[in-house]
Amino acid sequence: MRWRHPDHGLLAPQTFISILEESAIAEDVGDWIIDQACAAAANWKEAGLGSLRVGVNLFPVQLRSGRLYDVIRNALARHGLGAEAFEVEITENTVLRHDEEATATLQRLKNFGIAIAFDDFGTGFASLSLLQKYPLDRLKIDKSFIRNIDREESDAAIVKAVIGMAQTLGLKVIAEGVETAAQEAALKSLHCHEVQGYLYGRPMLAREITEAFIDQPFRKYGNDR
């Protein structure tokens, strides 16, 4: 998400998301993001990019309102997508203040077939306890642990431990912030399930993704796209 400011140009999320998520329009913006994500996924599928999984970060208010399940279900139906095409991403800050509401909403989404990912794993003090509370499918290891994974044994050891723990709990692991082939190779050696980062593509408009990848395959990681 970007904000095309009339005076300051195109602004990155870190400049306004923290303010937006506490504003009166946060839920409306969140609804719009979900619809736009589903529309993009449907267009990519129709263009021939295959069946992709699109992940959307949630605002805390979306878990609190009780509307999220219907918003996602209706957006998927409107754009002709199945539940497997969508994933919600939560962070520790998203759920900590709304424990009971968050648990009920996430469980309902999971029962419908929506995947649940825990974003920025490893950066919060309560991350381990949250693994027992919420119906998760994936852990996303924060990029701070990936940056030097090919050069720092301690970082590699932490990532290895997280992957082992996740496998025991029946969860998949996504490594964030992969920018070099050396980082990718290190993650392959640790049997990390999935990766994301600038090595594979930078932020771009939905139509630019179609133009960039329609005539060439995505860069491969392991045996998956």
Sine and cosine of phi, psi and omega as CSV:
sin_phi,cos_phi,sin_psi,cos_psi,sin_omega,cos_omega
0.00,0.00,0.71,-0.70,0.01,-1.00
-0.74,-0.67,0.42,-0.91,0.04,-1.00
-0.88,-0.47,0.89,-0.45,0.04,-1.00
-1.00,0.06,1.00,-0.01,-0.10,-1.00
-0.98,0.22,0.67,-0.75,-0.05,-1.00
-0.90,0.43,-0.43,0.90,-0.02,-1.00
-0.95,-0.31,-0.55,0.83,-0.13,-0.99
-0.96,-0.29,0.07,1.00,0.05,-1.00
0.98,0.21,-0.43,-0.90,-0.08,-1.00
-0.99,0.17,0.88,-0.48,-0.06,-1.00
-0.97,-0.25,0.67,-0.74,0.04,-1.00
-0.97,0.23,0.35,-0.94,-0.10,-1.00
-0.84,0.54,-0.60,0.80,-0.09,-1.00
-0.89,0.45,-0.26,0.97,-0.01,-1.00
-1.00,0.10,-0.27,0.96,-0.08,-1.00
-0.61,-0.80,-0.24,0.97,-0.10,-0.99
-0.88,0.47,-0.66,0.75,-0.04,-1.00
-0.89,0.46,-0.54,0.84,0.06,-1.00
-0.98,0.21,-0.68,0.74,-0.03,-1.00
-0.88,0.48,-0.66,0.75,-0.09,-1.00
-0.92,0.39,-0.30,0.95,0.05,-1.00
-0.98,-0.19,0.04,1.00,-0.09,-1.00
-1.00,0.04,0.18,-0.98,-0.01,-1.00
-0.94,0.34,-0.33,0.94,-0.05,-1.00
-0.99,-0.16,0.11,0.99,-0.10,-0.99
-0.85,0.53,-0.71,0.71,-0.04,-1.00
-0.92,0.39,-0.65,0.76,0.04,-1.00
-0.89,0.45,-0.67,0.74,0.05,-1.00
-0.90,0.44,-0.65,0.76,0.03,-1.00
-0.88,0.48,-0.66,0.75,0.07,-1.00
-0.87,0.50,-0.69,0.72,-0.01,-1.00
-0.89,0.45,-0.66,0.75,0.01,-1.00
-0.88,0.47,-0.69,0.72,0.01,-1.00
-0.87,0.49,-0.71,0.71,0.00,-1.00
-0.90,0.43,-0.67,0.74,0.01,-1.00
-0.91,0.42,-0.62,0.78,0.02,-1.00
-0.91,0.42,-0.68,0.74,0.02,-1.00
-0.92,0.39,-0.64,0.77,0.03,-1.00
-0.89,0.47,-0.68,0.73,0.01,-1.00
-0.90,0.44,-0.71,0.71,-0.01,-1.00
-0.88,0.47,-0.63,0.78,0.03,-1.00
-0.92,0.40,-0.65,0.76,0.02,-1.00
-0.92,0.40,-0.65,0.76,0.03,-1.00
-0.89,0.45,-0.65,0.76,0.01,-1.00
-0.90,0.44,-0.71,0.70,0.00,-1.00
-0.91,0.42,-0.54,0.84,-0.01,-1.00
-0.97,0.25,-0.24,0.97,0.05,-1.00
0.95,-0.31,0.21,0.98,0.02,-1.00
-0.99,0.15,-0.08,1.00,0.03,-1.00
1.00,-0.06,-0.05,-1.00,0.00,-1.00
-1.00,0.05,0.95,-0.31,-0.07,-1.00
-0.96,-0.28,0.35,-0.94,0.10,-1.00
-0.96,-0.29,0.84,-0.54,-0.02,-1.00
-0.95,-0.30,0.76,-0.65,-0.01,-1.00
-0.97,-0.24,0.67,-0.74,-0.03,-1.00
-0.80,-0.60,0.80,-0.59,0.09,-1.00
-0.97,0.26,0.66,-0.75,-0.03,-1.00
-0.99,-0.16,0.52,-0.85,0.22,-0.98
-1.00,0.10,0.51,-0.86,0.04,-1.00
-0.81,0.59,-0.62,0.78,-0.05,-1.00
-0.89,0.45,-0.44,0.90,0.00,-1.00
-0.93,0.38,-0.55,0.84,0.05,-1.00
-0.98,0.20,-0.38,0.92,-0.09,-1.00
-1.00,0.08,-0.44,0.90,-0.20,-0.98
-0.98,0.19,-0.43,0.90,-0.07,-1.00
1.00,0.07,0.04,1.00,-0.04,-1.00
-0.99,-0.14,-0.23,0.97,-0.22,-0.98
-0.87,0.50,-0.68,0.74,-0.02,-1.00
-0.84,0.54,-0.76,0.64,-0.02,-1.00
-0.92,0.40,-0.60,0.80,0.01,-1.00
-0.88,0.48,-0.72,0.69,-0.02,-1.00
-0.94,0.34,-0.71,0.70,-0.01,-1.00
-0.86,0.51,-0.69,0.72,-0.01,-1.00
-0.93,0.37,-0.61,0.80,0.02,-1.00
-0.91,0.41,-0.66,0.75,0.04,-1.00
-0.89,0.46,-0.71,0.71,-0.01,-1.00
-0.91,0.42,-0.65,0.76,-0.03,-1.00
-0.87,0.49,-0.56,0.83,-0.06,-1.00
-0.96,-0.28,0.17,0.99,0.11,-0.99
0.94,0.35,0.60,0.80,-0.03,-1.00
-0.92,-0.39,0.48,-0.88,0.12,-0.99
-1.00,0.00,0.22,-0.97,-0.03,-1.00
-0.87,0.49,-0.48,0.88,-0.03,-1.00
-0.92,0.39,-0.23,0.97,-0.01,-1.00
-1.00,0.09,-0.08,1.00,-0.16,-0.99
-0.78,-0.62,0.60,-0.80,0.05,-1.00
-0.63,-0.78,0.71,-0.71,0.10,-1.00
-0.98,-0.18,0.61,-0.79,0.01,-1.00
-0.90,-0.43,0.79,-0.61,0.02,-1.00
-0.88,-0.47,0.39,-0.92,0.12,-0.99
-0.85,-0.52,0.16,-0.99,0.03,-1.00
-0.84,0.54,-0.68,0.74,-0.01,-1.00
-0.91,0.41,-0.49,0.87,-0.01,-1.00
-0.91,0.42,-0.62,0.78,-0.18,-0.98
-0.96,-0.28,-0.36,0.93,-0.14,-0.99
-0.87,0.49,-0.62,0.79,-0.06,-1.00
-0.99,0.14,-0.16,0.99,-0.10,-1.00
-0.70,-0.71,0.83,0.56,-0.18,-0.98
-0.86,0.52,-0.82,0.57,-0.08,-1.00
-0.92,0.38,-0.71,0.70,0.02,-1.00
-0.88,0.47,-0.68,0.74,-0.03,-1.00
-0.89,0.45,-0.70,0.72,-0.02,-1.00
-0.87,0.49,-0.73,0.68,-0.03,-1.00
-0.90,0.43,-0.69,0.72,-0.02,-1.00
-0.91,0.41,-0.71,0.70,-0.02,-1.00
-0.91,0.41,-0.62,0.79,0.02,-1.00
-0.91,0.42,-0.63,0.78,0.04,-1.00
-0.90,0.43,-0.66,0.75,0.05,-1.00
-0.90,0.44,-0.68,0.74,-0.01,-1.00
-0.90,0.44,-0.65,0.76,0.03,-1.00
-0.89,0.46,-0.49,0.87,0.03,-1.00
-0.97,0.23,-0.32,0.95,0.00,-1.00
0.93,-0.38,0.07,1.00,0.04,-1.00
-0.98,0.19,0.75,-0.67,0.04,-1.00
-0.98,0.19,0.52,-0.86,-0.01,-1.00
-0.86,-0.51,0.84,-0.55,0.02,-1.00
-0.91,-0.42,0.65,-0.76,0.06,-1.00
-0.99,-0.15,0.94,-0.33,-0.11,-0.99
-1.00,0.10,0.43,-0.90,0.07,-1.00
0.83,0.56,0.60,0.80,-0.05,-1.00
-0.89,0.47,0.68,-0.74,0.03,-1.00
0.98,-0.21,-0.13,0.99,-0.06,-1.00
-0.99,-0.17,-0.18,0.98,-0.05,-1.00
-0.93,-0.37,0.45,-0.89,-0.09,-1.00
-0.95,0.31,-0.37,0.93,-0.08,-1.00
-0.95,-0.32,0.27,0.96,-0.12,-0.99
-0.84,0.54,-0.69,0.73,-0.06,-1.00
-0.91,0.42,-0.68,0.74,-0.01,-1.00
-0.91,0.41,-0.51,0.86,-0.02,-1.00
-0.93,0.37,-0.41,0.91,0.00,-1.00
-0.89,0.45,-0.45,0.89,0.00,-1.00
-1.00,0.06,-0.31,0.95,-0.12,-0.99
-1.00,-0.05,-0.51,0.86,-0.19,-0.98
-0.90,-0.44,0.54,-0.84,-0.06,-1.00
-0.98,0.19,0.98,0.21,-0.12,-0.99
-1.00,0.02,0.41,-0.91,0.13,-0.99
-0.90,-0.43,-0.55,0.84,-0.09,-1.00
-0.63,-0.78,0.52,-0.86,0.19,-0.98
-0.94,-0.34,0.71,-0.71,0.06,-1.00
-0.95,-0.32,0.94,-0.34,-0.03,-1.00
-0.96,0.29,0.80,-0.61,-0.06,-1.00
-0.87,0.50,0.56,-0.83,-0.07,-1.00
-0.89,0.46,-0.34,0.94,0.01,-1.00
-0.90,0.44,-0.42,0.91,0.04,-1.00
-1.00,0.01,-0.22,0.98,-0.05,-1.00
-0.99,-0.10,-0.44,0.90,-0.15,-0.99
-0.80,0.61,-0.69,0.73,-0.05,-1.00
-0.89,-0.46,0.44,0.90,-0.11,-0.99
-0.89,0.45,-0.45,0.89,0.01,-1.00
-1.00,0.06,-0.08,1.00,-0.05,-1.00
-0.82,-0.57,-0.35,0.94,-0.05,-1.00
-0.91,-0.42,0.89,-0.46,0.00,-1.00
-0.89,0.46,-0.55,0.84,-0.02,-1.00
-0.91,0.42,-0.66,0.75,0.03,-1.00
-0.91,0.42,-0.68,0.74,0.03,-1.00
-0.89,0.46,-0.62,0.78,0.00,-1.00
-0.91,0.41,-0.64,0.77,0.02,-1.00
-0.90,0.43,-0.72,0.69,-0.01,-1.00
-0.89,0.45,-0.67,0.75,0.03,-1.00
-0.87,0.49,-0.67,0.74,0.00,-1.00
-0.91,0.42,-0.65,0.76,0.01,-1.00
-0.90,0.43,-0.69,0.73,0.01,-1.00
-0.88,0.47,-0.69,0.72,0.02,-1.00
-0.89,0.46,-0.69,0.73,0.03,-1.00
-0.89,0.45,-0.69,0.73,-0.01,-1.00
-0.88,0.47,-0.68,0.73,0.01,-1.00
-0.88,0.48,-0.64,0.77,0.04,-1.00
-0.89,0.46,-0.58,0.82,-0.01,-1.00
-1.00,0.04,-0.01,1.00,0.00,-1.00
0.98,0.21,0.45,0.89,-0.02,-1.00
-0.95,-0.32,0.49,-0.87,0.15,-0.99
-1.00,0.01,0.34,-0.94,-0.01,-1.00
-0.82,-0.57,0.73,-0.68,0.12,-0.99
-0.90,-0.44,0.79,-0.61,0.07,-1.00
-1.00,-0.05,0.79,-0.61,-0.01,-1.00
-1.00,-0.07,0.43,-0.90,0.17,-0.99
0.97,0.25,0.51,0.86,0.03,-1.00
-0.98,0.19,0.86,-0.51,-0.08,-1.00
-0.84,-0.54,-0.26,0.97,-0.07,-1.00
-0.76,-0.65,0.38,-0.92,0.05,-1.00
-0.90,0.43,-0.51,0.86,0.02,-1.00
-0.92,0.39,-0.65,0.76,0.07,-1.00
-0.90,0.44,-0.69,0.73,0.03,-1.00
-0.86,0.51,-0.71,0.70,-0.01,-1.00
-0.89,0.46,-0.63,0.77,0.02,-1.00
-0.89,0.45,-0.66,0.76,0.00,-1.00
-0.94,0.35,-0.59,0.81,0.08,-1.00
-0.88,0.47,-0.67,0.74,-0.02,-1.00
-0.91,0.42,-0.42,0.91,0.03,-1.00
-1.00,-0.05,0.03,1.00,0.04,-1.00
0.90,0.44,0.62,0.78,0.11,-0.99
-0.93,0.37,0.67,-0.74,-0.14,-0.99
-0.95,0.31,-0.73,0.69,-0.07,-1.00
-0.60,-0.80,0.33,-0.94,0.01,-1.00
-0.62,-0.78,0.33,-0.94,0.13,-0.99
-0.52,-0.85,0.39,-0.92,0.03,-1.00
0.46,-0.89,-0.01,-1.00,-0.08,-1.00
-0.90,0.43,-0.31,0.95,0.07,-1.00
-0.87,0.49,-0.46,0.89,-0.08,-1.00
-0.97,-0.24,-0.37,0.93,0.01,-1.00
0.26,-0.97,0.51,-0.86,0.03,-1.00
-0.98,-0.20,0.26,-0.96,0.01,-1.00
-0.82,0.57,0.70,-0.71,0.01,-1.00
-0.43,-0.90,0.24,-0.97,0.05,-1.00
-0.92,0.40,0.42,-0.91,-0.03,-1.00
-0.84,0.54,-0.68,0.73,-0.02,-1.00
-0.93,0.38,-0.47,0.88,0.03,-1.00
-0.94,0.33,-0.52,0.85,0.08,-1.00
-0.90,0.44,-0.68,0.73,0.05,-1.00
-0.87,0.49,-0.74,0.67,-0.02,-1.00
-0.90,0.44,-0.59,0.81,-0.06,-1.00
-0.96,0.28,-0.54,0.84,-0.18,-0.98
-0.89,-0.45,-0.06,1.00,-0.07,-1.00
-0.91,0.41,-0.55,0.83,-0.05,-1.00
-0.97,-0.23,0.08,1.00,0.04,-1.00
-0.53,-0.85,0.53,-0.85,-0.04,-1.00
-0.95,0.31,0.38,-0.93,0.13,-0.99
-0.91,0.42,0.47,-0.88,0.12,-0.99
-0.87,0.50,0.74,-0.68,-0.08,-1.00
-1.00,0.09,0.58,-0.82,0.20,-0.98
-0.78,-0.63,0.88,-0.48,-0.08,-1.00
0.90,0.45,-0.76,-0.65,0.00,-1.00
-0.96,-0.28,0.07,1.00,-0.07,-1.00
-0.89,-0.45,0.27,-0.96,0.09,-1.00
-0.96,0.28,0.00,0.00,0.00,0.00
